[in-house]
Amino acid sequence: MLKDIGRKILRILSNYLSRHNKLPNLEQLETMAGKRKDQILQTLKELEKQERIRWENKSSVENIMILQAWERDTASPRSPNISRGSDYWTMY
């Protein structure tokens, strides 16, 4: 189970990557998360220990590789059981 700050940072990284095709730098991450640099770095180290991210070159936050962007205890955000509404057009 992730702490709130860990979940928040992981979601910020994942969403930023999907929208911009790159990861934010540390200053952008500070602004988006509303946390101090030391808190963010500590949280990133915890996420790395939990094997949710891989961060080999710690000189930049932009070198992070996201391994898992959601909670392990719950289903993935895009569960195949959820109807997307496309059935409506094919059934009638």
Secondary structure, 3 states (H helix, E strand, C coil): CCCHHHHHHHHHHHHHHHHHCCCCCHHHHHHHHCCCHHHHHHHHHHHHHCCCEECCCCCCHHHCEECCCCCCCCCCCCCCCCCCCCHHHHHC
